[in-house]
Each structure stands twice: as C-alpha cells, then as structure tokens.
Amino acid sequence: MSPAEAILETHSLTKIYPPRRKDVRTLRDIWDKITGKESGKPVTALKDFDISVRHKEIFGLVGPNGAGKTTLCKILNALVLPTSGTASIDGNDVIKEHGKVCRTVFPLFGGETDMWGIFAGRLNVMKNLSFVARIWRVPSEEMEQRMDHALKVLRIDDKKDEWFQKLSAGEKQKA
C-alpha cells in the first residue's frame, strides 16, 4: 500500500434511524415526555459524512453527544447498516466485505470501558498494550517506548504493572 492510499474512507455516509414503534414503552419514552422531546420522528445520526485517513495518520472522533460518533464506529464494525453512502477499510467495503475486513483488521471500538473484552483482566497493563500493539503491527523496537510515552501522557504510568482488572473504570478507558 502506498502512503497516499486511504486505509479508512467514507463517502456521503448517512444513517437515519426510523422512529420508535409507538406500542413499545421504554424508559426513553418517559424521559422524552419529561424533557418535552417529540417521539415518533426519524433520527438522523450521520448525514453525508466524509473522511479519509491515510496510512500512519492518527485521528480521533470528537464531538458533542448525538453527533454520530458511536453510529460511525458501529457502521465501521458492521454492527449498524448505513442508510446510504459507503465506508471502507483498506479498500474493502465494511458491510459487503466484512469477513475480509475482519481477517485483516482488528477493529477497536474506543470509548467502551473494557474495549469489548480485548484486555485480559489478569494480565498487567503493559502485556495487554503489547498485545494490541502487535495487532496494529507496531514495530517491536518502538513498542515499549511508545507504550511508556502513552501511559505517561495519560498519567497512568504508575499502573503499567497492575492487573487490568484492578484498574478503575477511568484507568481502563485510558489504557
């Protein structure tokens, strides 16, 4: 792959959730009634979203609640189907070629406290991070330095030898 090729790309990605069924009563219905929000309307979570991430680029999804960050991650992990548009990882459509994407890329859905169970509770933080670094093909000679730097920046460098299961929820999220 040349450095100019996108490893993650979306074009006009849109997701509109249909209105909730009126016969289903949930806590959300009660909350909507209290806050005065209308129910029964479609919800646009993403509209014409375009992104192109090149090899070795680092990016983050930042935005207010309801901006579509989680919906985008779910589409990229083929957990939600887009209403329209396309999304690809390494040139493979994330929906049509999901099996191929999963064989070549290990998707990490950030923001979840335990990263969907990828970290082993009875391994220390450094061993867990080195596992993820190998998945992401971080060169061996850079791995420890990068992990040490990241832990220091996130102010959890004193936890690198702790079992993952002993960390607080916030520390797990940082890891």
ChimeraX commands (.cxc) that place a marker at each C-alpha (Angstrom):
marker #1 position 0.00,0.00,0.00 radius 0.5
marker #1 position 1.38,3.40,-0.89 radius 0.5
marker #1 position 1.32,6.13,1.80 radius 0.5
marker #1 position -1.19,8.12,-0.30 radius 0.5
marker #1 position -3.86,5.39,-0.22 radius 0.5
marker #1 position -6.63,5.72,2.35 radius 0.5
marker #1 position -6.86,2.95,4.91 radius 0.5
marker #1 position -10.20,4.27,6.19 radius 0.5
marker #1 position -12.58,6.11,3.92 radius 0.5
marker #1 position -16.24,7.10,3.93 radius 0.5
marker #1 position -18.24,8.83,1.21 radius 0.5
marker #1 position -21.60,10.52,1.90 radius 0.5
marker #1 position -22.17,8.15,4.82 radius 0.5
marker #1 position -25.66,8.67,6.21 radius 0.5
marker #1 position -27.63,6.87,8.90 radius 0.5
marker #1 position -31.22,7.72,9.65 radius 0.5
marker #1 position -32.82,5.65,12.38 radius 0.5
marker #1 position -36.54,5.04,11.88 radius 0.5
marker #1 position -38.97,6.31,14.52 radius 0.5
marker #1 position -39.50,4.07,17.51 radius 0.5
marker #1 position -42.60,1.92,17.44 radius 0.5
marker #1 position -45.38,3.61,19.37 radius 0.5
marker #1 position -46.51,0.37,21.02 radius 0.5
marker #1 position -43.17,-0.06,22.80 radius 0.5
marker #1 position -42.92,1.75,26.15 radius 0.5
marker #1 position -39.41,2.32,27.48 radius 0.5
marker #1 position -37.59,4.49,29.99 radius 0.5
marker #1 position -36.62,6.61,26.98 radius 0.5
marker #1 position -40.33,7.34,26.36 radius 0.5
marker #1 position -40.67,8.55,29.95 radius 0.5
marker #1 position -37.52,10.70,29.58 radius 0.5
marker #1 position -38.81,12.17,26.30 radius 0.5
marker #1 position -42.11,13.06,27.98 radius 0.5
marker #1 position -40.33,14.75,30.90 radius 0.5
marker #1 position -37.97,16.70,28.63 radius 0.5
marker #1 position -40.68,17.58,26.11 radius 0.5
marker #1 position -38.94,15.90,23.18 radius 0.5
marker #1 position -41.14,14.61,20.41 radius 0.5
marker #1 position -41.05,10.93,19.69 radius 0.5
marker #1 position -42.08,9.14,16.56 radius 0.5
marker #1 position -39.71,11.08,14.29 radius 0.5
marker #1 position -36.78,9.61,12.38 radius 0.5
marker #1 position -33.38,10.46,13.87 radius 0.5
marker #1 position -30.52,11.46,11.59 radius 0.5
marker #1 position -27.34,10.24,13.30 radius 0.5
marker #1 position -24.95,10.87,10.36 radius 0.5
marker #1 position -25.51,12.96,7.27 radius 0.5
marker #1 position -23.18,12.91,4.26 radius 0.5
marker #1 position -20.14,12.13,6.43 radius 0.5
marker #1 position -16.83,12.02,4.56 radius 0.5
marker #1 position -13.45,11.09,5.98 radius 0.5
marker #1 position -10.21,9.82,4.52 radius 0.5
marker #1 position -7.45,8.52,6.80 radius 0.5
marker #1 position -4.10,7.70,5.25 radius 0.5
marker #1 position -1.52,5.14,6.34 radius 0.5
marker #1 position 0.29,6.20,9.57 radius 0.5
marker #1 position -2.15,9.06,10.27 radius 0.5
marker #1 position -3.69,9.31,13.71 radius 0.5
marker #1 position -7.19,10.67,14.09 radius 0.5
marker #1 position -9.86,10.99,16.75 radius 0.5
marker #1 position -13.61,11.42,16.69 radius 0.5
marker #1 position -14.59,14.36,18.84 radius 0.5
marker #1 position -17.99,15.93,19.14 radius 0.5
marker #1 position -20.96,16.52,21.41 radius 0.5
marker #1 position -23.43,13.84,22.45 radius 0.5
marker #1 position -25.60,12.91,19.50 radius 0.5
marker #1 position -23.03,13.93,16.88 radius 0.5
marker #1 position -22.89,10.41,15.38 radius 0.5
marker #1 position -19.51,9.20,16.73 radius 0.5
marker #1 position -20.88,5.91,18.06 radius 0.5
marker #1 position -23.02,5.35,14.96 radius 0.5
marker #1 position -19.94,5.78,12.76 radius 0.5
marker #1 position -17.98,3.26,14.86 radius 0.5
marker #1 position -20.87,0.80,14.70 radius 0.5
marker #1 position -21.07,1.14,10.91 radius 0.5
marker #1 position -17.30,0.59,10.62 radius 0.5
marker #1 position -17.69,-2.56,12.72 radius 0.5
marker #1 position -20.71,-3.71,10.63 radius 0.5
marker #1 position -22.99,-3.56,13.68 radius 0.5
marker #1 position -25.27,-0.99,12.02 radius 0.5
marker #1 position -26.11,-0.70,8.34 radius 0.5
marker #1 position -25.86,2.78,6.82 radius 0.5
marker #1 position -28.92,4.27,5.19 radius 0.5
marker #1 position -26.73,5.44,2.30 radius 0.5
marker #1 position -23.12,6.07,1.39 radius 0.5
marker #1 position -20.08,3.83,1.69 radius 0.5
marker #1 position -17.37,3.02,4.21 radius 0.5
marker #1 position -14.21,1.08,3.51 radius 0.5
marker #1 position -11.19,-0.11,5.42 radius 0.5
marker #1 position -8.06,-0.88,3.43 radius 0.5
marker #1 position -10.14,-0.67,0.23 radius 0.5
marker #1 position -12.73,-3.22,1.43 radius 0.5
marker #1 position -16.37,-2.25,1.92 radius 0.5
marker #1 position -17.07,-2.69,5.66 radius 0.5
marker #1 position -20.52,-4.21,5.01 radius 0.5
marker #1 position -20.15,-6.17,1.75 radius 0.5
marker #1 position -16.65,-7.44,2.57 radius 0.5
marker #1 position -16.93,-7.60,6.35 radius 0.5
marker #1 position -15.33,-11.04,6.57 radius 0.5
marker #1 position -12.28,-9.83,4.65 radius 0.5
marker #1 position -12.04,-6.67,6.77 radius 0.5
marker #1 position -12.13,-8.72,9.98 radius 0.5
marker #1 position -9.37,-11.03,8.72 radius 0.5
marker #1 position -7.02,-8.11,8.06 radius 0.5
marker #1 position -8.00,-5.50,10.63 radius 0.5
marker #1 position -8.84,-5.84,14.29 radius 0.5
marker #1 position -11.42,-3.13,14.93 radius 0.5
marker #1 position -11.22,-1.47,18.32 radius 0.5
marker #1 position -14.29,0.40,19.37 radius 0.5
marker #1 position -12.92,3.08,21.67 radius 0.5
marker #1 position -14.91,4.60,24.47 radius 0.5
marker #1 position -16.09,1.32,25.89 radius 0.5
marker #1 position -14.66,0.74,29.34 radius 0.5
marker #1 position -13.04,-2.62,28.61 radius 0.5
marker #1 position -12.66,-2.36,24.82 radius 0.5
marker #1 position -15.21,-5.15,24.29 radius 0.5
marker #1 position -13.23,-7.53,26.44 radius 0.5
marker #1 position -9.99,-7.36,24.44 radius 0.5
marker #1 position -7.87,-6.81,27.57 radius 0.5
marker #1 position -7.26,-9.78,29.83 radius 0.5
marker #1 position -8.07,-8.95,33.45 radius 0.5
marker #1 position -5.23,-10.99,34.89 radius 0.5
marker #1 position -2.52,-9.56,32.67 radius 0.5
marker #1 position -0.81,-6.32,33.53 radius 0.5
marker #1 position -1.39,-3.16,31.52 radius 0.5
marker #1 position 1.90,-3.42,29.58 radius 0.5
marker #1 position 1.21,-7.01,28.46 radius 0.5
marker #1 position -2.27,-6.01,27.30 radius 0.5
marker #1 position -0.92,-2.98,25.45 radius 0.5
marker #1 position 1.80,-5.02,23.77 radius 0.5
marker #1 position -0.89,-7.43,22.54 radius 0.5
marker #1 position -2.81,-4.55,20.94 radius 0.5
marker #1 position 0.41,-3.05,19.57 radius 0.5
marker #1 position 1.19,-6.36,17.82 radius 0.5
marker #1 position -2.32,-6.42,16.33 radius 0.5
marker #1 position -1.70,-2.92,14.98 radius 0.5
marker #1 position 1.73,-4.02,13.69 radius 0.5
marker #1 position 3.73,-1.54,15.77 radius 0.5
marker #1 position 7.41,-2.32,15.14 radius 0.5
marker #1 position 8.90,-4.32,18.04 radius 0.5
marker #1 position 11.77,-1.88,18.51 radius 0.5
marker #1 position 9.29,1.02,19.04 radius 0.5
marker #1 position 6.67,-0.77,21.09 radius 0.5
marker #1 position 7.90,-0.27,24.66 radius 0.5
marker #1 position 8.90,3.36,24.12 radius 0.5
marker #1 position 5.51,4.19,22.58 radius 0.5
marker #1 position 3.60,2.43,25.37 radius 0.5
marker #1 position 5.65,4.17,28.07 radius 0.5
marker #1 position 5.08,7.54,26.40 radius 0.5
marker #1 position 1.32,6.97,26.06 radius 0.5
marker #1 position 0.96,5.87,29.69 radius 0.5
marker #1 position 2.94,8.91,30.85 radius 0.5
marker #1 position 0.84,11.33,28.77 radius 0.5
marker #1 position -2.35,9.75,30.17 radius 0.5
marker #1 position -0.92,9.87,33.70 radius 0.5
marker #1 position -1.28,6.15,34.36 radius 0.5
marker #1 position 2.40,5.21,34.03 radius 0.5
marker #1 position 2.35,4.11,37.66 radius 0.5
marker #1 position -0.24,1.44,36.69 radius 0.5
marker #1 position 1.76,-0.33,33.96 radius 0.5
marker #1 position 2.46,-3.37,36.16 radius 0.5
marker #1 position -1.07,-3.55,37.64 radius 0.5
marker #1 position -3.50,-6.25,36.62 radius 0.5
marker #1 position -6.02,-4.73,34.24 radius 0.5
marker #1 position -8.96,-5.95,36.35 radius 0.5
marker #1 position -7.71,-3.88,39.32 radius 0.5
marker #1 position -7.83,-0.57,37.45 radius 0.5
marker #1 position -10.64,1.91,37.92 radius 0.5
marker #1 position -13.10,2.40,35.04 radius 0.5
marker #1 position -11.35,5.62,34.02 radius 0.5
marker #1 position -7.92,3.98,34.10 radius 0.5
marker #1 position -9.24,1.09,31.97 radius 0.5
marker #1 position -10.59,3.57,29.46 radius 0.5
marker #1 position -7.25,5.38,29.30 radius 0.5
marker #1 position -5.42,2.08,28.82 radius 0.5
marker link #1:1,2 radius 0.2
marker link #1:2,3 radius 0.2
marker link #1:3,4 radius 0.2
marker link #1:4,5 radius 0.2
marker link #1:5,6 radius 0.2
marker link #1:6,7 radius 0.2
marker link #1:7,8 radius 0.2
marker link #1:8,9 radius 0.2
marker link #1:9,10 radius 0.2
marker link #1:10,11 radius 0.2
marker link #1:11,12 radius 0.2
marker link #1:12,13 radius 0.2
marker link #1:13,14 radius 0.2
marker link #1:14,15 radius 0.2
marker link #1:15,16 radius 0.2
marker link #1:16,17 radius 0.2
marker link #1:17,18 radius 0.2
marker link #1:18,19 radius 0.2
marker link #1:19,20 radius 0.2
marker link #1:20,21 radius 0.2
marker link #1:21,22 radius 0.2
marker link #1:22,23 radius 0.2
marker link #1:23,24 radius 0.2
marker link #1:24,25 radius 0.2
marker link #1:25,26 radius 0.2
marker link #1:26,27 radius 0.2
marker link #1:27,28 radius 0.2
marker link #1:28,29 radius 0.2
marker link #1:29,30 radius 0.2
marker link #1:30,31 radius 0.2
marker link #1:31,32 radius 0.2
marker link #1:32,33 radius 0.2
marker link #1:33,34 radius 0.2
marker link #1:34,35 radius 0.2
marker link #1:35,36 radius 0.2
marker link #1:36,37 radius 0.2
marker link #1:37,38 radius 0.2
marker link #1:38,39 radius 0.2
marker link #1:39,40 radius 0.2
marker link #1:40,41 radius 0.2
marker link #1:41,42 radius 0.2
marker link #1:42,43 radius 0.2
marker link #1:43,44 radius 0.2
marker link #1:44,45 radius 0.2
marker link #1:45,46 radius 0.2
marker link #1:46,47 radius 0.2
marker link #1:47,48 radius 0.2
marker link #1:48,49 radius 0.2
marker link #1:49,50 radius 0.2
marker link #1:50,51 radius 0.2
marker link #1:51,52 radius 0.2
marker link #1:52,53 radius 0.2
marker link #1:53,54 radius 0.2
marker link #1:54,55 radius 0.2
marker link #1:55,56 radius 0.2
marker link #1:56,57 radius 0.2
marker link #1:57,58 radius 0.2
marker link #1:58,59 radius 0.2
marker link #1:59,60 radius 0.2
marker link #1:60,61 radius 0.2
marker link #1:61,62 radius 0.2
marker link #1:62,63 radius 0.2
marker link #1:63,64 radius 0.2
marker link #1:64,65 radius 0.2
marker link #1:65,66 radius 0.2
marker link #1:66,67 radius 0.2
marker link #1:67,68 radius 0.2
marker link #1:68,69 radius 0.2
marker link #1:69,70 radius 0.2
marker link #1:70,71 radius 0.2
marker link #1:71,72 radius 0.2
marker link #1:72,73 radius 0.2
marker link #1:73,74 radius 0.2
marker link #1:74,75 radius 0.2
marker link #1:75,76 radius 0.2
marker link #1:76,77 radius 0.2
marker link #1:77,78 radius 0.2
marker link #1:78,79 radius 0.2
marker link #1:79,80 radius 0.2
marker link #1:80,81 radius 0.2
marker link #1:81,82 radius 0.2
marker link #1:82,83 radius 0.2
marker link #1:83,84 radius 0.2
marker link #1:84,85 radius 0.2
marker link #1:85,86 radius 0.2
marker link #1:86,87 radius 0.2
marker link #1:87,88 radius 0.2
marker link #1:88,89 radius 0.2
marker link #1:89,90 radius 0.2
marker link #1:90,91 radius 0.2
marker link #1:91,92 radius 0.2
marker link #1:92,93 radius 0.2
marker link #1:93,94 radius 0.2
marker link #1:94,95 radius 0.2
marker link #1:95,96 radius 0.2
marker link #1:96,97 radius 0.2
marker link #1:97,98 radius 0.2
marker link #1:98,99 radius 0.2
marker link #1:99,100 radius 0.2
marker link #1:100,101 radius 0.2
marker link #1:101,102 radius 0.2
marker link #1:102,103 radius 0.2
marker link #1:103,104 radius 0.2
marker link #1:104,105 radius 0.2
marker link #1:105,106 radius 0.2
marker link #1:106,107 radius 0.2
marker link #1:107,108 radius 0.2
marker link #1:108,109 radius 0.2
marker link #1:109,110 radius 0.2
marker link #1:110,111 radius 0.2
marker link #1:111,112 radius 0.2
marker link #1:112,113 radius 0.2
marker link #1:113,114 radius 0.2
marker link #1:114,115 radius 0.2
marker link #1:115,116 radius 0.2
marker link #1:116,117 radius 0.2
marker link #1:117,118 radius 0.2
marker link #1:118,119 radius 0.2
marker link #1:119,120 radius 0.2
marker link #1:120,121 radius 0.2
marker link #1:121,122 radius 0.2
marker link #1:122,123 radius 0.2
marker link #1:123,124 radius 0.2
marker link #1:124,125 radius 0.2
marker link #1:125,126 radius 0.2
marker link #1:126,127 radius 0.2
marker link #1:127,128 radius 0.2
marker link #1:128,129 radius 0.2
marker link #1:129,130 radius 0.2
marker link #1:130,131 radius 0.2
marker link #1:131,132 radius 0.2
marker link #1:132,133 radius 0.2
marker link #1:133,134 radius 0.2
marker link #1:134,135 radius 0.2
marker link #1:135,136 radius 0.2
marker link #1:136,137 radius 0.2
marker link #1:137,138 radius 0.2
marker link #1:138,139 radius 0.2
marker link #1:139,140 radius 0.2
marker link #1:140,141 radius 0.2
marker link #1:141,142 radius 0.2
marker link #1:142,143 radius 0.2
marker link #1:143,144 radius 0.2
marker link #1:144,145 radius 0.2
marker link #1:145,146 radius 0.2
marker link #1:146,147 radius 0.2
marker link #1:147,148 radius 0.2
marker link #1:148,149 radius 0.2
marker link #1:149,150 radius 0.2
marker link #1:150,151 radius 0.2
marker link #1:151,152 radius 0.2
marker link #1:152,153 radius 0.2
marker link #1:153,154 radius 0.2
marker link #1:154,155 radius 0.2
marker link #1:155,156 radius 0.2
marker link #1:156,157 radius 0.2
marker link #1:157,158 radius 0.2
marker link #1:158,159 radius 0.2
marker link #1:159,160 radius 0.2
marker link #1:160,161 radius 0.2
marker link #1:161,162 radius 0.2
marker link #1:162,163 radius 0.2
marker link #1:163,164 radius 0.2
marker link #1:164,165 radius 0.2
marker link #1:165,166 radius 0.2
marker link #1:166,167 radius 0.2
marker link #1:167,168 radius 0.2
marker link #1:168,169 radius 0.2
marker link #1:169,170 radius 0.2
marker link #1:170,171 radius 0.2
marker link #1:171,172 radius 0.2
marker link #1:172,173 radius 0.2
marker link #1:173,174 radius 0.2
marker link #1:174,175 radius 0.2
view
